[in-house]
């Protein structure tokens, strides 16, 4: 489905109306979608499609995955959360995973940014260079 310029504008206005202090508010998103569906303005499906895309991109930007080769201690978790909050702002959802395949080190993914400080990542980079 091709999205018109007007639908993009309307979706962006709707998206900005659902933000509170720079962070997307889930209740406002639900209310906005319900209201648009009830009123059914012209091109509302395209507007909601673009709005959904913007919400998905924002959720991806606001979620971080931290993969460690061993169990992360609570002090490490706090330090990582603080560092990521300073870099990406408040409202970041951080999840921690253990993957012994990393051999050692840590790998962090926030949105489309990937920070790979693992031994496995360094070995893969070395193999690619050779």
C-alpha positions in Angstrom: 0.0 0.0 0.0 1.4 3.4 -1.0 1.3 6.0 1.7 0.4 9.5 0.6 2.3 12.6 1.9 -0.8 13.6 3.8 -1.0 10.2 5.5 2.7 10.5 6.5 2.1 13.9 8.0 -1.0 12.8 9.9 0.9 9.7 11.2 3.8 11.9 12.3 1.4 14.3 14.1 -0.3 11.4 15.8 3.1 10.0 16.8 4.3 13.3 18.3 1.0 13.7 20.2 1.6 10.3 21.9 5.0 11.3 23.2 5.5 12.6 26.8 8.8 14.2 27.5 10.4 12.5 24.5 9.2 9.0 25.5 6.3 7.3 23.8 3.3 6.8 26.2 1.6 3.4 25.6 -1.8 4.7 26.9 -1.8 7.6 24.5 -0.9 5.3 21.6 -3.9 3.0 22.4 -6.3 6.0 22.8 -5.0 7.6 19.5 -5.5 4.4 17.5 -9.0 3.8 19.0 -10.0 7.4 18.2 -8.8 7.2 14.6 -10.5 3.8 14.1 -13.8 5.2 15.5 -13.8 8.4 13.4 -12.4 6.7 10.2 -11.1 9.9 8.5 -10.1 9.8 4.9 -7.0 7.7 4.4 -7.0 6.5 8.0 -5.5 3.1 7.1 -2.5 4.7 5.5 -2.2 7.0 8.5 -2.3 4.1 10.9 0.2 2.2 8.8 2.7 5.0 8.9 2.0 5.6 12.6 2.6 1.9 13.3 6.0 2.1 11.5 7.0 5.1 13.6 6.0 3.4 16.8 7.9 0.2 15.9 11.0 2.2 15.0 10.8 4.1 18.4 10.4 0.8 20.3 13.5 -0.6 18.5 15.4 2.6 19.4 14.3 2.3 23.1 15.3 -1.3 23.6 18.7 -2.6 24.4 20.0 -6.2 24.5 23.2 -6.9 26.5 24.7 -10.3 25.8 27.5 -11.4 28.1 29.6 -14.6 28.1 28.9 -15.1 31.8 26.2 -14.1 34.3 26.1 -10.3 34.7 26.4 -9.0 38.3 23.9 -6.5 39.7 26.7 -3.8 39.9 27.6 -4.4 36.2 23.9 -4.2 35.3 23.5 -0.9 37.0 26.7 0.5 35.4 25.6 -0.6 31.9 22.1 0.8 32.4 23.5 4.2 33.5 26.0 4.3 30.6 23.3 3.5 28.1 20.9 6.0 29.6 23.5 8.7 29.4 24.1 7.9 25.7 20.6 7.2 24.5 18.4 9.0 27.0 15.8 7.9 29.6 13.2 5.2 29.0 15.5 2.6 27.6 14.4 -1.0 28.2 17.5 -3.2 28.8 17.5 -7.0 28.8 20.4 -9.1 29.7 21.3 -12.5 28.2 24.1 -15.1 28.7 25.7 -16.6 25.7 28.8 -18.8 26.4 29.6 -18.8 22.7 31.0 -15.3 23.1 34.0 -16.9 24.9 34.6 -13.6 26.8 33.5 -10.0 26.8 30.2 -8.4 26.1 28.0 -7.5 23.1 25.4 -4.7 23.2 22.7 -3.9 20.6 20.6 -0.7 20.9 18.3 -0.2 17.9 20.6 -0.5 14.9 23.8 0.2 16.9 25.9 -2.8 17.8 28.9 -2.7 20.1 30.8 -5.9 20.0 33.5 -6.3 22.6 33.5 -10.0 22.7 36.3 -12.4 22.0 34.2 -14.2 19.4 33.5 -10.9 17.6 37.2 -10.1 17.6 38.1 -13.5 16.2 35.5 -13.1 13.5 36.9 -9.7 12.6 40.4 -11.1 12.5 39.2 -13.9 10.2 37.5 -11.4 7.9 40.7 -9.3 7.7 42.8 -12.2 6.7 
